[in-house]
Amino acid sequence: MFSGCGTDFPSMSAAIHTMNKQRVTVLGSTGSIGANTLDVIARHPQRFELFALSAATHLDKLLAQCARFKPRFAVMASAAHAAQLAQRLRAEGLPTEVIQGPDALERIAAHEQVDTVMAAIVGAAGLAPCLAAARAGKRLLLANKEALVVGGALFIEAVRAGGATLLPIDSEHSAIFQALPEDPRTWPQRVDKIILTASGGPFRTRAPDTLAAVTPEQACAHPNWVMGRKISVDSATMMNKALEVIEAYFLFGLAPEQIEVVIHPQSVIHSMVQFKGASVIAQLGTPDMRVPIACGLAWPERIESGAGRLDFRQLGALTFEAPDPARFPGLGLAWQALRAAPGATAVLNAANEVAVAAFLGGQLRFDRIHAVNLETLTAVDPVHAHSLHGLLDLDARARVAAHAAALRLAG
């Protein structure tokens, strides 16, 4: 087993049992990661079986998924949506049982019959079921940045204590995972730094003094990836990369100064590891999330993802550039939060969720998202961030402060 920063990763040579199907719970099945996960699973019916699905509000999408995959359980966030889903499932004669309540997500994540959990719920709401899956020793495919950004050391300790297998699904962290040496005990002697690549989003070449006029539609028009609205805005501000820096810090146990970000507009190199002798190993692939999803589902084996192959004869130039701090001021908040008291990363995440929601709702200018994040990170003292209750309380306090900052900066 790998064991880095308290996190257990599977060895490339570890045995994998394929005689029985993996029973999979997908948390956030109607989002882009969830839908791509189901696409990969559907290609391998002999290997995978859907045990449970969850969604927040997309009832019609979840109903269609239940009709196709016939999971044992389905979870919706609200009692009203759950009741509607249950009624429609009965009307169509589908066997899926609908459960709802404050611990419903934890139940389907930690259920004794579940082997693998895809954690694809966006935001801090995904922390509790991730912790439940980790403590139950599941194979945990982590697409939820916030489990590490908010949970930090608490989450890593839960993975270690539960004997869970943690596999990163973000394309960048999956790339790093695939490029790093198998034994993390050798990393201090061998690894110089990791380099996270970023597309630069839709405003990579836009003049910083024009960003005040950016609309939600423009911010959500990513040039390379099809994503949800919140993560699309994060890509436009490069706050997604700030969160990924924090995630990489907890995943791989390197010092903050050993994590670097470079803009790579083609999104072909998904990230790199630079070694002490100046050698660099990079993971390349098409910009399709089914690639890291398939890697995580089957690791250490490899299965068909459905993604297109790279044709190096047609690839063209690969270019790189440093992030412009005037255009992407939020990126530097990652290192600021990592060097602050424990819990500061949770404050930053909560502030950003509030600021992005205000922008998407038309209450906050695009160029003021960073101001809300910075003001909140500076104002909120991250005390008592050593338990799930403490982290959730800190998250709530940060949101109150961020809402107040967004109101002051509204327009």
Buried (B, 14 or more C-beta within 10 A) or exposed (E): EBEBBBBBBBEEEEEEEEEEBBBBBBBBBBBBBBBBBBBBBEBBEEBBBBBBBBBBEBBEBBBEBBBEBEBBBBBBBEEEBBEBBBEBBEEEEBEBEBBBEEEBBBBBBBBEEBBBBBBBBBBBBBBBBBBBBBBBBBBBBBBBBBBBBBBBBBBBBBBBEBEBBBBBBBBBBBBBBBBBBEEBEEBEEBBBBBBBBBBBBBBBEBEBEEBEEBEBEBBBEBBBBEBBBBBBBBBBBBBBBBBBBBBBBBBBBBEBEBBBBBBBBBBBBBBBBBBEEEEEBBBBBBBBBBBBBBBBBBBEEEBEBBBEEEEEEEEEEEEEEEBBEEBBBBBBBBBBBBEBEBBBBBBBBBBBBBBBBBBBEEBBBBBBBBBBBBBBBEBBEBEEBEEBEBBBBBBEBBBEBBBBBBEEBEE
